[in-house]
Amino acid sequence: MEKHLYAILLGGKLKENNLMEDHHLVFVVAETEAEAGKLAKKKWEAVEIHVDGTQRIDKVDGFEVKLNKLTDDESEFRINPKYSS
């Protein structure tokens, strides 16, 4: 199955017993929207995390988004195995 880029808007509380909810926008690469939501939740350490919105990103400002897997040698950053494969 092909992987896609997703923007996921998360909601949650930064501390237990907080009255107000905070939000966090994260980007993940996944095969499905459901998988993207699960991966996104692993990127934020909050309480009662839930997905408020999901958008698969295929095009931006007239440009097509294509994903190509890089080797560790080609990458400028290290992949966190906590939320990536």
N, CA, C and O atoms as a GROMACS GRO file, in nm:
protein
  340
    1MET      N    1   0.084  -0.119   0.000
    1MET     CA    2   0.000   0.000   0.000
    1MET      C    3   0.088   0.125   0.000
    1MET      O    4   0.196   0.126   0.060
    2GLU      N    5   0.045   0.228  -0.065
    2GLU     CA    6   0.121   0.353  -0.077
    2GLU      C    7   0.105   0.439   0.047
    2GLU      O    8  -0.002   0.446   0.107
    3LYS      N    9   0.215   0.505   0.087
    3LYS     CA   10   0.211   0.594   0.203
    3LYS      C   11   0.187   0.737   0.157
    3LYS      O   12   0.225   0.777   0.047
    4HIS      N   13   0.121   0.815   0.245
    4HIS     CA   14   0.086   0.954   0.216
    4HIS      C   15   0.124   1.042   0.334
    4HIS      O   16   0.144   0.994   0.445
    5LEU      N   17   0.132   1.172   0.307
    5LEU     CA   18   0.157   1.270   0.412
    5LEU      C   19   0.023   1.316   0.468
    5LEU      O   20  -0.069   1.348   0.393
    6TYR      N   21   0.012   1.318   0.600
    6TYR     CA   22  -0.111   1.362   0.668
    6TYR      C   23  -0.078   1.474   0.766
    6TYR      O   24   0.025   1.471   0.833
    7ALA      N   25  -0.167   1.572   0.773
    7ALA     CA   26  -0.164   1.673   0.879
    7ALA      C   27  -0.274   1.634   0.977
    7ALA      O   28  -0.390   1.617   0.938
    8ILE      N   29  -0.239   1.621   1.103
    8ILE     CA   30  -0.334   1.576   1.206
    8ILE      C   31  -0.342   1.683   1.314
    8ILE      O   32  -0.240   1.721   1.372
    9LEU      N   33  -0.463   1.731   1.342
    9LEU     CA   34  -0.485   1.825   1.451
    9LEU      C   35  -0.530   1.746   1.573
    9LEU      O   36  -0.635   1.682   1.572
   10LEU      N   37  -0.448   1.752   1.677
   10LEU     CA   38  -0.477   1.680   1.801
   10LEU      C   39  -0.531   1.776   1.906
   10LEU      O   40  -0.496   1.894   1.909
   11GLY      N   41  -0.616   1.725   1.992
   11GLY     CA   42  -0.665   1.798   2.107
   11GLY      C   43  -0.632   1.718   2.231
   11GLY      O   44  -0.626   1.596   2.227
   12GLY      N   45  -0.610   1.787   2.342
   12GLY     CA   46  -0.582   1.718   2.468
   12GLY      C   47  -0.547   1.818   2.576
   12GLY      O   48  -0.533   1.938   2.552
   13LYS      N   49  -0.533   1.766   2.696
   13LYS     CA   50  -0.498   1.849   2.811
   13LYS      C   51  -0.349   1.831   2.839
   13LYS      O   52  -0.297   1.720   2.835
   14LEU      N   53  -0.282   1.942   2.869
   14LEU     CA   54  -0.139   1.934   2.898
   14LEU      C   55  -0.112   1.874   3.036
   14LEU      O   56  -0.007   1.815   3.059
   15LYS      N   57  -0.208   1.888   3.128
   15LYS     CA   58  -0.197   1.832   3.262
   15LYS      C   59  -0.331   1.773   3.302
   15LYS      O   60  -0.437   1.817   3.257
   16GLU      N   61  -0.326   1.674   3.387
   16GLU     CA   62  -0.448   1.617   3.444
   16GLU      C   63  -0.523   1.726   3.519
   16GLU      O   64  -0.460   1.812   3.581
   17ASN      N   65  -0.653   1.727   3.514
   17ASN     CA   66  -0.740   1.824   3.581
   17ASN      C   67  -0.734   1.964   3.522
   17ASN      O   68  -0.788   2.057   3.583
   18ASN      N   69  -0.672   1.984   3.407
   18ASN     CA   70  -0.679   2.114   3.340
   18ASN      C   71  -0.821   2.136   3.290
   18ASN      O   72  -0.884   2.044   3.238
   19LEU      N   73  -0.869   2.255   3.304
   19LEU     CA   74  -1.003   2.288   3.257
   19LEU      C   75  -1.005   2.304   3.105
   19LEU      O   76  -1.098   2.260   3.038
   20MET      N   77  -0.900   2.366   3.052
   20MET     CA   78  -0.896   2.396   2.908
   20MET      C   79  -0.817   2.292   2.831
   20MET      O   80  -0.726   2.228   2.884
   21GLU      N   81  -0.855   2.277   2.706
   21GLU     CA   82  -0.788   2.186   2.615
   21GLU      C   83  -0.688   2.264   2.529
   21GLU      O   84  -0.712   2.379   2.492
   22ASP      N   85  -0.576   2.201   2.497
   22ASP     CA   86  -0.478   2.259   2.408
   22ASP      C   87  -0.482   2.181   2.276
   22ASP      O   88  -0.542   2.075   2.268
   23HIS      N   89  -0.416   2.236   2.173
   23HIS     CA   90  -0.414   2.170   2.042
   23HIS      C   91  -0.272   2.165   1.988
   23HIS      O   92  -0.188   2.248   2.020
   24HIS      N   93  -0.248   2.066   1.906
   24HIS     CA   94  -0.115   2.043   1.851
   24HIS      C   95  -0.132   1.991   1.708
   24HIS      O   96  -0.207   1.896   1.686
   25LEU      N   97  -0.064   2.052   1.612
   25LEU     CA   98  -0.068   2.007   1.473
   25LEU      C   99   0.058   1.928   1.444
   25LEU      O  100   0.169   1.978   1.464
   26VAL      N  101   0.042   1.804   1.397
   26VAL     CA  102   0.157   1.720   1.366
   26VAL      C  103   0.143   1.664   1.225
   26VAL      O  104   0.032   1.654   1.171
   27PHE      N  105   0.255   1.630   1.167
   27PHE     CA  106   0.258   1.569   1.034
   27PHE      C  107   0.313   1.429   1.046
   27PHE      O  108   0.412   1.406   1.117
   28VAL      N  109   0.250   1.334   0.979
   28VAL     CA  110   0.295   1.196   0.980
   28VAL      C  111   0.283   1.137   0.840
   28VAL      O  112   0.210   1.188   0.755
   29VAL      N  113   0.355   1.029   0.819
   29VAL     CA  114   0.347   0.952   0.695
   29VAL      C  115   0.284   0.819   0.730
   29VAL      O  116   0.332   0.748   0.819
   30ALA      N  117   0.175   0.784   0.661
   30ALA     CA  118   0.103   0.660   0.690
   30ALA      C  119   0.030   0.612   0.565
   30ALA      O  120   0.015   0.686   0.468
   31GLU      N  121  -0.015   0.488   0.571
   31GLU     CA  122  -0.091   0.430   0.459
   31GLU      C  123  -0.239   0.468   0.465
   31GLU      O  124  -0.303   0.483   0.361
   32THR      N  125  -0.293   0.484   0.587
   32THR     CA  126  -0.435   0.514   0.601
   32THR      C  127  -0.455   0.627   0.701
   32THR      O  128  -0.366   0.660   0.780
   33GLU      N  129  -0.572   0.686   0.696
   33GLU     CA  130  -0.607   0.793   0.791
   33GLU      C  131  -0.609   0.741   0.934
   33GLU      O  132  -0.565   0.811   1.026
   34ALA      N  133  -0.659   0.619   0.954
   34ALA     CA  134  -0.664   0.561   1.088
   34ALA      C  135  -0.523   0.541   1.144
   34ALA      O  136  -0.497   0.571   1.261
   35GLU      N  137  -0.432   0.490   1.062
   35GLU     CA  138  -0.294   0.472   1.105
   35GLU      C  139  -0.229   0.607   1.134
   35GLU      O  140  -0.152   0.619   1.230
   36ALA      N  141  -0.258   0.707   1.054
   36ALA     CA  142  -0.203   0.841   1.074
   36ALA      C  143  -0.244   0.896   1.210
   36ALA      O  144  -0.162   0.955   1.281
   37GLY      N  145  -0.370   0.878   1.247
   37GLY     CA  146  -0.417   0.925   1.378
   37GLY      C  147  -0.344   0.859   1.493
   37GLY      O  148  -0.309   0.926   1.590
   38LYS      N  149  -0.321   0.728   1.483
   38LYS     CA  150  -0.250   0.655   1.589
   38LYS      C  151  -0.105   0.703   1.600
   38LYS      O  152  -0.054   0.723   1.710
   39LEU      N  153  -0.039   0.721   1.486
   39LEU     CA  154   0.100   0.767   1.487
   39LEU      C  155   0.110   0.909   1.541
   39LEU      O  156   0.203   0.940   1.616
   40ALA      N  157   0.015   0.995   1.506
   40ALA     CA  158   0.017   1.134   1.551
   40ALA      C  159   0.007   1.142   1.703
   40ALA      O  160   0.076   1.222   1.765
   41LYS      N  161  -0.077   1.060   1.762
   41LYS     CA  162  -0.094   1.062   1.908
   41LYS      C  163   0.035   1.028   1.981
   41LYS      O  164   0.055   1.073   2.094
   42LYS      N  165   0.122   0.950   1.919
   42LYS     CA  166   0.250   0.914   1.981
   42LYS      C  167   0.349   1.031   1.980
   42LYS      O  168   0.450   1.026   2.050
   43LYS      N  169   0.321   1.134   1.902
   43LYS     CA  170   0.412   1.248   1.891
   43LYS      C  171   0.386   1.357   1.995
   43LYS      O  172   0.458   1.456   1.999
   44TRP      N  173   0.283   1.340   2.077
   44TRP     CA  174   0.248   1.446   2.173
   44TRP      C  175   0.225   1.384   2.309
   44TRP      O  176   0.147   1.289   2.323
   45GLU      N  177   0.291   1.438   2.409
   45GLU     CA  178   0.273   1.389   2.545
   45GLU      C  179   0.172   1.478   2.616
   45GLU      O  180   0.209   1.576   2.680
   46ALA      N  181   0.047   1.442   2.605
   46ALA     CA  182  -0.062   1.514   2.670
   46ALA      C  183  -0.158   1.412   2.729
   46ALA      O  184  -0.138   1.291   2.714
   47VAL      N  185  -0.261   1.460   2.795
   47VAL     CA  186  -0.360   1.374   2.859
   47VAL      C  187  -0.488   1.377   2.776
   47VAL      O  188  -0.526   1.481   2.722
   48GLU      N  189  -0.554   1.264   2.766
   48GLU     CA  190  -0.682   1.254   2.694
   48GLU      C  191  -0.669   1.303   2.549
   48GLU      O  192  -0.750   1.383   2.503
   49ILE      N  193  -0.568   1.255   2.479
   49ILE     CA  194  -0.543   1.298   2.340
   49ILE      C  195  -0.650   1.240   2.248
   49ILE      O  196  -0.686   1.123   2.258
   50HIS      N  197  -0.700   1.324   2.159
   50HIS     CA  198  -0.795   1.281   2.057
   50HIS      C  199  -0.766   1.356   1.927
   50HIS      O  200  -0.703   1.462   1.928
   51VAL      N  201  -0.813   1.301   1.818
   51VAL     CA  202  -0.794   1.363   1.687
   51VAL      C  203  -0.911   1.456   1.658
   51VAL      O  204  -1.026   1.412   1.657
   52ASP      N  205  -0.883   1.584   1.636
   52ASP     CA  206  -0.986   1.681   1.601
   52ASP      C  207  -1.003   1.695   1.450
   52ASP      O  208  -1.111   1.731   1.403
   53GLY      N  209  -0.898   1.668   1.375
   53GLY     CA  210  -0.908   1.682   1.230
   53GLY      C  211  -0.793   1.611   1.160
   53GLY      O  212  -0.683   1.600   1.214
   54THR      N  213  -0.821   1.565   1.040
   54THR     CA  214  -0.721   1.494   0.960
   54THR      C  215  -0.728   1.543   0.816
   54THR      O  216  -0.837   1.562   0.762
   55GLN      N  217  -0.613   1.565   0.753
   55GLN     CA  218  -0.610   1.603   0.613
   55GLN      C  219  -0.495   1.531   0.544
   55GLN      O  220  -0.379   1.546   0.583
   56ARG      N  221  -0.527   1.452   0.442
   56ARG     CA  222  -0.422   1.393   0.359
   56ARG      C  223  -0.373   1.501   0.264
   56ARG      O  224  -0.452   1.570   0.201
   57ILE      N  225  -0.242   1.515   0.255
   57ILE     CA  226  -0.184   1.622   0.174
   57ILE      C  227  -0.122   1.562   0.048
   57ILE      O  228  -0.019   1.495   0.053
   58ASP      N  229  -0.187   1.588  -0.065
   58ASP     CA  230  -0.139   1.539  -0.194
   58ASP      C  231  -0.090   1.653  -0.283
   58ASP      O  232  -0.004   1.634  -0.369
   59LYS      N  233  -0.145   1.774  -0.261
   59LYS     CA  234  -0.110   1.892  -0.342
   59LYS      C  235  -0.105   2.014  -0.251
   59LYS      O  236  -0.184   2.027  -0.158
   60VAL      N  237  -0.010   2.105  -0.281
   60VAL     CA  238   0.001   2.231  -0.208
   60VAL      C  239   0.037   2.340  -0.308
   60VAL      O  240   0.140   2.331  -0.376
   61ASP      N  241  -0.047   2.442  -0.318
   61ASP     CA  242  -0.020   2.558  -0.405
   61ASP      C  243   0.021   2.519  -0.547
   61ASP      O  244   0.115   2.576  -0.603
   62GLY      N  245  -0.049   2.422  -0.603
   62GLY     CA  246  -0.021   2.381  -0.740
   62GLY      C  247   0.095   2.284  -0.755
   62GLY      O  248   0.134   2.251  -0.867
   63PHE      N  249   0.151   2.236  -0.642
   63PHE     CA  250   0.259   2.139  -0.646
   63PHE      C  251   0.209   2.005  -0.593
   63PHE      O  252   0.136   2.001  -0.494
   64GLU      N  253   0.247   1.898  -0.658
   64GLU     CA  254   0.212   1.764  -0.614
   64GLU      C  255   0.313   1.719  -0.509
   64GLU      O  256   0.433   1.738  -0.526
   65VAL      N  257   0.264   1.659  -0.401
   65VAL     CA  258   0.351   1.608  -0.295
   65VAL      C  259   0.379   1.461  -0.322
   65VAL      O  260   0.287   1.380  -0.329
   66LYS      N  261   0.506   1.428  -0.335
   66LYS     CA  262   0.551   1.290  -0.357
   66LYS      C  263   0.645   1.252  -0.244
   66LYS      O  264   0.730   1.332  -0.204
   67LEU      N  265   0.630   1.130  -0.193
   67LEU     CA  266   0.716   1.083  -0.085
   67LEU      C  267   0.815   0.980  -0.137
   67LEU      O  268   0.779   0.888  -0.210
   68ASN      N  269   0.940   0.997  -0.100
   68ASN     CA  270   1.045   0.903  -0.134
   68ASN      C  271   1.121   0.870  -0.007
   68ASN      O  272   1.170   0.960   0.061
   69LYS      N  273   1.132   0.741   0.026
   69LYS     CA  274   1.201   0.697   0.146
   69LYS      C  275   1.351   0.721   0.130
   69LYS      O  276   1.411   0.679   0.030
   70LEU      N  277   1.412   0.788   0.228
   70LEU     CA  278   1.555   0.815   0.227
   70LEU      C  279   1.626   0.716   0.318
   70LEU      O  280   1.567   0.665   0.414
   71THR      N  281   1.751   0.689   0.289
   71THR     CA  282   1.832   0.610   0.381
   71THR      C  283   1.878   0.702   0.493
   71THR      O  284   1.869   0.824   0.479
   72ASP      N  285   1.926   0.648   0.602
   72ASP     CA  286   1.975   0.730   0.713
   72ASP      C  287   2.088   0.821   0.668
   72ASP      O  288   2.102   0.933   0.718
   73ASP      N  289   2.170   0.774   0.574
   73ASP     CA  290   2.283   0.855   0.526
   73ASP      C  291   2.235   0.978   0.447
   73ASP      O  292   2.303   1.080   0.447
   74GLU      N  293   2.121   0.968   0.381
   74GLU     CA  294   2.068   1.078   0.301
   74GLU      C  295   1.988   1.179   0.383
   74GLU      O  296   1.966   1.292   0.339
   75SER      N  297   1.945   1.138   0.500
   75SER     CA  298   1.858   1.220   0.583
   75SER      C  299   1.937   1.318   0.668
   75SER      O  300   2.045   1.285   0.717
   76GLU      N  301   1.882   1.439   0.687
   76GLU     CA  302   1.948   1.539   0.772
   76GLU      C  303   1.904   1.528   0.917
   76GLU      O  304   1.955   1.602   1.002
   77PHE      N  305   1.812   1.440   0.947
   77PHE     CA  306   1.766   1.422   1.084
   77PHE      C  307   1.753   1.273   1.113
   77PHE      O  308   1.753   1.190   1.022
   78ARG      N  309   1.742   1.243   1.240
   78ARG     CA  310   1.728   1.104   1.282
   78ARG      C  311   1.580   1.072   1.302
   78ARG      O  312   1.505   1.151   1.359
   79ILE      N  313   1.539   0.958   1.254
   79ILE     CA  314   1.400   0.914   1.268
   79ILE      C  315   1.380   0.862   1.409
   79ILE      O  316   1.458   0.781   1.457
   80ASN      N  317   1.275   0.909   1.474
   80ASN     CA  318   1.240   0.862   1.607
   80ASN      C  319   1.162   0.733   1.592
   80ASN      O  320   1.049   0.736   1.542
   81PRO      N  321   1.217   0.618   1.635
   81PRO     CA  322   1.148   0.490   1.618
   81PRO      C  323   1.020   0.480   1.700
   81PRO      O  324   0.942   0.386   1.681
   82LYS      N  325   0.996   0.574   1.790
   82LYS     CA  326   0.874   0.574   1.870
   82LYS      C  327   0.750   0.590   1.783
   82LYS      O  328   0.644   0.537   1.817
   83TYR      N  329   0.761   0.662   1.670
   83TYR     CA  330   0.642   0.686   1.587
   83TYR      C  331   0.667   0.668   1.439
   83TYR      O  332   0.581   0.704   1.359
   84SER      N  333   0.780   0.613   1.399
   84SER     CA  334   0.805   0.589   1.257
   84SER      C  335   0.858   0.448   1.237
   84SER      O  336   0.912   0.386   1.328
   85SER      N  337   0.841   0.402   1.116
   85SER     CA  338   0.896   0.270   1.083
   85SER      C  339   0.986   0.281   0.963
   85SER      O  340   1.043   0.181   0.919
   0.00000   0.00000   0.00000
